[in-house]
Amino acid sequence: MTQPAALLHSLPAISDPSAMALYGRARHAERDALLDLIDWCPGMVTLDVQSAGGFLSDAIRERLQGDVTTLCLEPSDALRERLSSAHTAINNPVEHFTSVASESVDAVLGLVGLHHSQSHRDTICESFRVLKAGGQCGYCEVQTGSGIARWLNEFVDAHNPAGHRGNFVAPGDMTRLFQEAGFDSISESPRDVPWRFTDRADIPHFFRGLFGLQCSEAEIADAMTDYFSIRPDGDDWLVDWQLLYCVGSKP
């Protein structure tokens, strides 16, 4: 299926499916920091916005031992096809969750997908709409001007066939959007969530697959030093990674 032209620039890079399968541990800190914002209980209905292949929702199901209904909103046909059959796949734009009923969801989460939205305000307002009273919403996102933002909009943009033009957030942006949508008990903070690898050579290999880069791993390894701090940590190697996290509740 060919994606509508108006939607193309809001879609994420199409990764090599083996990247997360081989190195999913690399992003556990980033994912778990988002999950820890939510008060979990069995029987919940969750909505994963820009779910990609289900990395976040897979962990939700594991955390609740399968006693959860996981809705995965992913507008990319290629990524949506990777979702486990345990999830309910939703083909909607991230600005308008037309297939999700109002007040039907206990928790809405977005793992670094908001920057693909053409309207952050619409995405957050839709998150509020679909939540039940007392439901929680948590998003994490790349900060504008950061090394991660530059990496995505410079190197990935140049070396991924589809390019990358992310619409990132400044500190306070998500707090303001949550307030305008009607959330209360809002908390926003930057968090260090380094990506972890067993071997330094795994880093450019993972980056090449995750970001769908068409260049050599040597080129990636060389370029990364312009954007990231890479350091040893015991027997592991870390790529420093910092994101903005925001959570709020629907009254």
C-alpha positions in Angstrom: 0.0 0.0 0.0 1.3 3.4 -0.9 1.3 6.0 1.9 -0.6 9.3 1.2 1.9 12.0 0.2 0.7 14.3 3.0 1.6 11.6 5.6 5.0 10.7 4.4 7.0 13.3 6.3 5.4 12.3 9.6 6.4 8.7 9.4 9.5 7.3 11.2 12.5 5.8 9.5 12.0 2.2 8.5 14.4 0.2 10.5 16.0 -3.2 9.8 13.7 -5.5 11.8 16.8 -7.4 13.1 18.1 -4.3 14.9 15.7 -4.4 17.9 15.6 -8.2 17.9 19.4 -8.3 18.4 19.9 -5.2 20.5 16.6 -4.5 22.2 18.4 -4.3 25.6 20.1 -1.2 24.4 17.0 0.9 24.9 15.6 -0.7 28.0 16.4 2.4 30.2 14.6 4.7 27.8 11.6 2.5 27.7 11.4 1.6 31.3 11.7 5.3 32.4 8.5 5.9 30.5 6.7 2.9 31.8 7.6 3.9 35.4 5.5 7.1 35.0 2.3 5.1 35.0 0.4 3.5 37.9 -0.1 0.0 36.5 -2.8 -2.5 37.4 -4.2 -5.7 35.7 -7.0 -5.3 33.1 -5.9 -1.9 31.8 -6.5 -0.7 28.2 -3.4 1.1 26.9 -2.8 3.1 23.7 0.8 3.2 22.3 1.0 6.2 20.0 3.5 5.7 17.1 4.1 2.2 18.3 6.5 1.1 15.5 7.1 -2.6 16.0 5.6 -2.8 19.5 8.8 -2.4 21.6 6.8 -0.5 24.3 3.6 -2.5 24.2 5.5 -5.8 24.3 7.0 -4.6 27.6 3.6 -3.5 28.9 2.2 -7.0 28.3 5.2 -8.5 30.0 4.8 -6.1 33.0 1.1 -7.0 33.4 1.6 -10.7 32.6 -0.7 -10.4 29.6 -3.7 -9.1 31.6 -4.0 -5.9 29.5 -5.4 -4.8 26.2 -2.7 -3.1 24.1 -3.8 -0.8 21.3 -0.9 0.1 18.9 -1.4 3.2 16.7 1.1 3.1 13.9 0.5 4.9 10.6 3.4 3.2 8.8 2.3 0.1 7.0 5.7 -1.5 7.1 6.1 -1.0 10.9 2.5 -1.9 11.7 3.0 -5.3 10.0 5.7 -6.1 12.5 3.3 -5.9 15.5 2.6 -9.1 17.5 -0.9 -10.5 17.1 -1.3 -10.0 20.8 -1.7 -6.2 20.1 -4.6 -4.5 18.4 -3.1 -2.6 15.4 -4.6 0.8 14.5 -3.9 2.5 11.2 -4.6 6.2 12.1 -2.5 9.3 11.8 -0.9 10.3 15.1 -2.8 13.6 15.1 -6.3 12.0 15.0 -7.1 8.7 16.7 -10.4 8.3 14.8 -10.6 4.6 15.5 -10.3 5.0 19.3 -13.4 5.9 21.2 -13.5 8.7 23.7 -13.0 7.8 27.3 -12.0 4.2 26.5 -8.4 4.0 27.5 -6.6 3.8 30.9 -3.2 5.0 29.8 -1.7 6.7 26.7 2.0 6.5 26.0 4.3 7.8 23.4 7.9 6.6 23.2 9.8 9.2 21.1 7.2 9.4 18.4 5.7 12.9 19.1 8.4 14.5 16.8 6.7 12.8 13.8 3.4 14.6 14.6 2.4 17.5 12.3 0.6 19.0 15.3 1.8 18.2 18.8 -1.3 20.0 20.2 -3.6 17.7 18.2 -1.8 14.6 19.4 -1.9 15.6 23.0 -5.6 16.7 22.8 -6.5 13.3 21.2 -4.6 11.6 24.0 -6.8 13.5 26.5 -10.0 12.7 24.6 -9.5 8.9 24.6 -8.5 8.6 28.2 -11.0 7.6 30.9 -11.4 10.0 33.9 -8.4 9.3 36.1 -6.4 7.9 33.2 -2.7 8.8 32.7 -0.7 10.0 29.7 3.0 9.8 29.4 5.3 10.9 26.6 9.0 11.1 26.2 10.7 13.1 23.4 13.9 14.4 22.0 14.9 17.9 23.0 15.3 20.5 20.3 19.0 21.4 19.8 20.3 18.3 21.4 22.9 16.0 19.9 20.1 13.5 19.3 18.0 16.0 17.5 21.0 17.0 15.3 21.8 13.4 14.6 18.3 12.7 13.4 17.8 15.8 11.4 21.3 15.9 10.0 23.0 12.5 9.7 19.9 10.4 9.5 18.2 12.9 7.2 21.2 12.6 4.8 21.7 8.8 4.9 18.2 7.4 5.2 16.4 7.2 1.8 13.2 8.8 3.3 15.1 11.5 5.1 14.2 12.7 8.6 12.8 16.1 9.7 11.7 15.7 13.3 9.6 18.3 15.1 11.3 18.2 18.5 10.3 19.8 21.8 11.9 22.4 24.1 11.7 22.1 27.9 8.3 23.2 29.0 6.6 22.5 25.7 4.9 19.3 26.8 3.9 20.8 30.1 2.1 23.6 28.3 0.4 21.3 25.8 -0.7 19.0 28.6 -2.2 22.0 30.5 -4.0 23.3 27.4 -5.5 19.8 26.8 -6.9 19.7 30.3 -4.5 17.4 32.2 -3.6 17.9 35.8 -0.9 16.5 38.1 1.6 17.3 35.3 5.3 16.5 35.8 8.1 17.1 33.2 11.8 16.4 33.6 14.9 15.5 31.6 16.2 12.0 32.2 19.5 10.4 31.4 18.6 7.0 29.8 21.9 5.8 28.1 21.8 3.1 25.4 23.7 0.1 26.6 25.8 -2.3 24.5 28.0 -5.3 25.2 30.6 -4.4 22.6 31.6 -1.0 21.2 31.5 -2.5 17.6 27.8 -3.3 18.2 27.0 0.5 18.4 27.4 1.5 14.7 25.8 -1.8 13.6 22.7 -1.1 15.7 22.5 2.5 14.6 22.8 1.5 11.0 19.9 -0.9 11.3 17.7 1.1 13.6 17.8 4.3 11.6 17.8 2.6 8.2 21.1 4.2 7.2 22.6 3.5 3.7 26.3 4.1 4.6 29.1 2.0 6.1 29.4 1.3 9.8 32.8 3.0 9.6 31.2 6.2 8.5 28.6 5.9 11.2 31.2 5.3 13.9 33.2 8.3 12.7 30.2 10.6 12.6 28.8 9.6 16.0 31.6 11.3 17.8 30.2 14.6 16.5 26.8 14.0 18.2 27.2 11.6 21.2 29.4 10.8 24.1 30.4 7.1 24.1 32.0 5.6 27.2 32.8 2.3 28.9 30.7 1.2 31.9 32.1 -2.0 33.5 31.9 -4.6 30.8 29.5 -2.6 28.7 29.6 0.5 26.5 27.1 3.4 26.9 25.9 5.9 24.4 24.7 8.9 26.5 21.1 9.6 25.7 18.8 12.2 27.4 15.1 12.7 26.7 12.4 14.9 28.1 9.6 12.9 30.0 6.2 14.3 30.8 3.2 12.7 32.6 -0.3 14.0 33.4 -3.6 12.7 34.6 -7.2 13.3 33.3 -9.4 14.7 36.0 
